[in-house]
Amino acid sequence: MSNVYVVIPAFNEEKSIGAVIEDLHSHGYDNIVVVDDGSSDSTGEIVVNSGAVLLSHPINRGQGAGLRTGTEYSLSKGADIIVHFDADGQMRAEDIAPLINQLESGKAEIAFGSRFMTSKTNMPLMRRFFLMIGRIFMRVMYGVSMTDPQSGFRAITAIAARQIQITQRGMAHCSEIIDEVHRKKIPFVEVPVVIRYTAYSIKHGQRNLDGFRIAARLVWGKLLK
């Protein structure tokens, strides 16, 4: 059986992180690594009391930086598979197993959760629209055809994790990872997952207009290469 580590970047998530960790534990995931990204609330204390590993950034560096810290830690501890998971309760622990199954079967080195491969979603209409624009952007800019290239729910083998360099500190890490996968020809698959949209998760998640800022940053970075 694979040694699975679940990495969760968290910033001021005291209202949700305890339940997220409890859900993961109930599904048999014991290696849970939470990166407290400069929170000013009791996120870190709740993580420790919930039995997860706590890593802390002294200042808020962004979700991408949190994933990099957690991934590097997991690799140092001998992880075979690393799962990137959110702290706001949007993702379901029960959806992790299908991602891992794709990796353990040898079908891919990275499995992306896709919100667009299932009808079980309460995704807001505007969010769906902006994500579809993002899908077109990734196809035009990077030549990558995926149903949900902005998904932050993914499982990665240790082999792939060592190849993928996350340099984008903020939300642009999603597009950066896809670009790395495409350029380095890392085998990947998409797997249906259910993302739960609540007033809390929408408030704490990426804003729709942030996507345009991310796109501009990525285009500029590509021009400079």
C-alpha positions in Angstrom: 0.0 0.0 0.0 1.3 3.5 -0.9 2.5 5.9 1.8 0.0 8.8 1.2 0.5 12.3 2.6 -2.2 14.9 2.4 -1.0 18.5 2.1 -3.3 21.3 3.1 -2.3 25.0 2.9 -4.3 27.1 5.3 -4.7 30.8 6.0 -7.2 31.9 8.7 -9.3 28.7 8.4 -10.1 28.2 12.1 -13.8 27.7 11.2 -13.2 24.8 8.9 -9.8 23.1 9.3 -10.8 20.9 12.3 -13.7 19.3 10.4 -11.5 18.9 7.3 -8.9 17.0 9.3 -11.5 14.9 11.1 -13.0 13.9 7.7 -9.6 12.9 6.4 -8.9 10.8 9.5 -12.3 9.1 9.2 -11.3 8.0 5.7 -8.0 6.5 6.9 -5.6 9.3 6.0 -3.2 9.7 9.0 -0.3 11.6 7.3 -1.9 15.0 7.2 0.3 18.0 6.8 -1.2 21.5 7.3 0.9 24.5 6.3 -0.3 27.5 8.3 0.4 30.3 6.0 0.8 33.2 8.4 -2.7 32.9 10.0 -3.7 35.4 12.6 -6.4 33.2 14.1 -6.3 29.9 15.9 -5.8 27.7 12.8 -2.4 26.4 14.0 -3.7 25.5 17.5 -6.6 23.6 16.0 -4.3 21.7 13.7 -2.1 20.5 16.5 -5.1 19.5 18.6 -6.6 17.6 15.7 -3.5 15.3 15.4 -2.1 16.7 12.1 1.4 17.8 11.4 1.7 21.6 11.5 4.2 23.6 9.4 4.2 27.3 9.7 5.1 30.3 7.6 5.8 33.4 9.7 4.0 35.6 7.1 1.4 34.9 4.4 3.2 33.7 1.3 0.3 32.3 -0.7 -1.3 28.9 -1.5 1.4 27.9 -4.0 4.1 28.5 -1.4 2.2 26.5 1.1 1.9 23.6 -1.3 5.6 23.7 -2.0 6.5 23.6 1.7 4.1 20.8 2.4 5.2 18.8 -0.7 8.9 19.1 0.1 8.2 18.0 3.7 6.2 15.0 2.6 8.9 13.9 0.2 11.5 14.1 3.0 9.3 11.8 5.0 9.1 9.1 2.3 5.7 9.9 0.8 4.9 7.7 -2.3 1.8 9.8 -3.2 1.0 13.4 -2.2 -2.5 14.8 -2.3 -3.1 18.5 -2.5 -6.3 19.4 -0.5 -8.1 22.6 0.5 -8.7 23.8 4.1 -12.1 25.4 3.5 -14.2 22.2 3.3 -14.9 22.3 -0.4 -13.2 19.0 -1.1 -14.4 15.6 0.0 -12.0 13.0 1.6 -14.0 10.3 -0.2 -12.8 11.6 -3.6 -9.2 11.0 -2.8 -9.2 7.2 -3.3 -10.2 7.3 -7.0 -7.3 9.7 -7.6 -4.9 7.4 -5.8 -6.2 4.4 -7.7 -5.2 5.9 -11.0 -1.7 6.3 -9.8 -1.3 2.9 -8.1 -2.6 1.2 -11.3 0.2 2.8 -13.3 -2.1 4.8 -15.5 -0.6 8.1 -14.6 1.9 10.0 -12.4 -0.6 12.7 -11.5 -4.3 12.7 -11.2 -6.3 15.9 -11.3 -9.8 16.1 -9.8 -12.3 17.6 -12.3 -15.4 19.5 -11.4 -16.7 19.3 -15.0 -16.8 15.5 -15.2 -19.7 15.1 -12.9 -23.2 16.6 -12.7 -23.1 16.6 -8.9 -22.2 20.2 -8.4 -23.7 23.4 -7.1 -21.0 25.5 -8.8 -22.2 29.1 -9.2 -22.9 30.1 -12.7 -20.3 32.9 -12.8 -17.6 30.6 -11.4 -18.4 28.0 -14.1 -18.1 30.8 -16.8 -14.7 32.0 -15.6 -13.4 28.4 -15.3 -14.4 27.7 -18.9 -12.5 30.9 -19.9 -9.5 29.5 -18.1 -9.8 26.2 -20.0 -9.6 28.1 -23.3 -6.7 30.1 -22.0 -4.7 27.0 -21.1 -5.4 25.4 -24.5 -4.3 28.5 -26.4 -1.3 29.5 -24.2 0.1 26.0 -23.3 -1.5 23.6 -25.8 -3.1 21.7 -22.9 -6.6 20.3 -23.3 -8.2 19.5 -19.9 -11.8 19.8 -18.6 -10.7 21.5 -15.4 -7.1 23.0 -15.6 -7.7 25.2 -12.6 -8.5 22.4 -10.2 -6.4 22.5 -7.0 -7.4 18.9 -6.1 -4.7 16.5 -7.3 -2.7 13.4 -6.3 0.9 13.2 -7.4 3.4 10.4 -7.2 6.8 11.1 -5.6 8.4 10.7 -9.0 6.3 13.5 -10.5 6.5 15.7 -7.4 10.2 15.8 -7.7 9.9 17.0 -11.3 7.4 19.7 -10.8 8.8 23.0 -9.6 6.2 25.3 -7.9 7.5 28.8 -8.1 4.2 30.7 -8.2 3.4 31.6 -4.6 -0.3 32.5 -5.1 -3.1 30.9 -7.0 -1.2 30.8 -10.3 0.4 27.6 -9.2 -2.5 25.6 -10.8 -1.6 26.8 -14.3 2.2 26.5 -13.5 1.7 22.8 -12.5 -0.2 22.1 -15.7 2.6 23.8 -17.7 5.2 21.7 -15.9 3.3 18.5 -16.6 2.9 19.4 -20.3 6.6 20.4 -20.9 8.0 17.5 -19.0 5.5 15.0 -20.5 4.4 13.7 -17.2 1.5 11.2 -17.7 -1.8 12.5 -16.2 -5.5 11.7 -16.0 -8.6 13.6 -14.8 -11.0 12.0 -12.4 -14.5 13.3 -11.5 -14.7 14.9 -8.0 -17.4 16.8 -6.2 -16.6 20.3 -4.9 -19.0 21.7 -2.4 -19.6 25.5 -2.8 -20.8 27.2 0.4 -21.0 30.8 1.4 -17.9 30.3 3.5 -15.8 28.5 0.9 -16.7 31.1 -1.8 -15.7 33.9 0.5 -12.4 32.3 1.3 -11.6 31.0 -2.2 -10.3 32.6 -5.3 -12.3 35.5 -6.6 -13.5 35.3 -10.2 -11.7 38.4 -11.4 -8.4 37.1 -9.8 -8.2 34.8 -12.8 -7.5 37.7 -15.2 -4.7 38.9 -12.9 -3.2 35.4 -12.9 -3.5 35.1 -16.7 -1.7 38.4 -17.2 1.1 37.3 -14.8 1.5 34.0 -16.6 1.5 35.6 -20.1 4.1 38.1 -18.9 6.2 35.3 -17.4 6.0 33.3 -20.7 7.1 36.2 -22.7 10.1 36.7 -20.5 11.3 33.1 -21.0 
